[in-house]
Amino acid sequence: MLVISYERLGNRSLTDPSPLDPAPELIVEILSPSDTRSVLDDKLADYAKVGVKEGWIIYPVSQTVEILRFTSAGTETAATYRSGEVAQSITFPTLTLAVANVFAS
């Protein structure tokens, strides 16, 4: 999943089928058991390189959500949320998510 604000999209039409030019501000990665740390690190490096601001990494095994901040200096963990807590975006402060809802069956 990704989120791109209207400000970042500029005048681009939402129905334009061509590849997106602006990087999303927010990406969400849900890890699967087959994901390796090196694959995740490669993805995170790619996101930082293209100008993504924030990443949410969903860890199903530990039922946690890690919020990452991408900067020119690299990637840093801004927060880690567990069940019973509410994750909050650093880029979109009104965007929140109850972690328990992510893992509810």
MIMARBA-281164 format. One record per residue (C-alpha): residue number from 1; x, y, z. Coordinates in steps of 0.1 Angstrom, whole numbers. Layout:
MIMARBA-281164
SITE/NUM/X/Y/Z .
...
//
This chain:
MIMARBA-281164
SITE/1/0/0/0 .
SITE/2/11/36/-6 .
SITE/3/-2/71/1 .
SITE/4/5/101/-20 .
SITE/5/-10/135/-10 .
SITE/6/-27/158/-35 .
SITE/7/1/183/-28 .
SITE/8/27/158/-40 .
SITE/9/7/148/-70 .
SITE/10/4/183/-82 .
SITE/11/-17/187/-113 .
SITE/12/-15/150/-123 .
SITE/13/-49/134/-130 .
SITE/14/-59/106/-107 .
SITE/15/-70/86/-138 .
SITE/16/-36/90/-156 .
SITE/17/-25/54/-163 .
SITE/18/12/62/-168 .
SITE/19/37/53/-140 .
SITE/20/37/76/-110 .
SITE/21/64/103/-111 .
SITE/22/63/115/-75 .
SITE/23/73/90/-47 .
SITE/24/46/82/-22 .
SITE/25/49/99/12 .
SITE/26/39/67/30 .
SITE/27/44/30/22 .
SITE/28/32/0/41 .
SITE/29/50/-34/39 .
SITE/30/34/-65/54 .
SITE/31/61/-91/59 .
SITE/32/56/-127/51 .
SITE/33/75/-156/66 .
SITE/34/96/-159/34 .
SITE/35/108/-123/36 .
SITE/36/145/-120/45 .
SITE/37/161/-91/63 .
SITE/38/183/-84/32 .
SITE/39/152/-82/10 .
SITE/40/136/-58/34 .
SITE/41/167/-37/37 .
SITE/42/170/-35/-1 .
SITE/43/134/-23/-3 .
SITE/44/139/2/24 .
SITE/45/170/16/6 .
SITE/46/150/19/-26 .
SITE/47/122/38/-8 .
SITE/48/148/62/7 .
SITE/49/164/67/-26 .
SITE/50/132/77/-44 .
SITE/51/121/101/-17 .
SITE/52/95/82/4 .
SITE/53/91/100/37 .
SITE/54/77/72/60 .
SITE/55/73/35/61 .
SITE/56/51/12/81 .
SITE/57/65/-23/85 .
SITE/58/39/-48/97 .
SITE/59/54/-78/115 .
SITE/60/27/-105/117 .
SITE/61/47/-129/139 .
SITE/62/53/-104/167 .
SITE/63/21/-85/159 .
SITE/64/39/-51/158 .
SITE/65/40/-21/135 .
SITE/66/73/-3/131 .
SITE/67/72/33/118 .
SITE/68/103/43/99 .
SITE/69/114/77/88 .
SITE/70/134/80/55 .
SITE/71/159/108/54 .
SITE/72/190/116/33 .
SITE/73/210/102/62 .
SITE/74/192/69/59 .
SITE/75/163/51/76 .
SITE/76/155/53/113 .
SITE/77/129/38/135 .
SITE/78/105/65/147 .
SITE/79/83/42/168 .
SITE/80/73/6/173 .
SITE/81/37/-1/183 .
SITE/82/22/-33/198 .
SITE/83/-13/-47/203 .
SITE/84/-33/-25/225 .
SITE/85/-15/6/212 .
SITE/86/-25/30/184 .
SITE/87/1/36/156 .
SITE/88/3/72/144 .
SITE/89/18/85/112 .
SITE/90/46/110/114 .
SITE/91/39/124/80 .
SITE/92/1/125/83 .
SITE/93/-5/131/121 .
SITE/94/-43/125/118 .
SITE/95/-37/90/104 .
SITE/96/-39/65/132 .
SITE/97/-45/28/134 .
SITE/98/-52/5/163 .
SITE/99/-26/-22/160 .
SITE/100/-50/-49/173 .
SITE/101/-72/-42/143 .
SITE/102/-44/-50/120 .
SITE/103/-41/-85/134 .
SITE/104/-78/-92/142 .
SITE/105/-91/-123/124 .
//
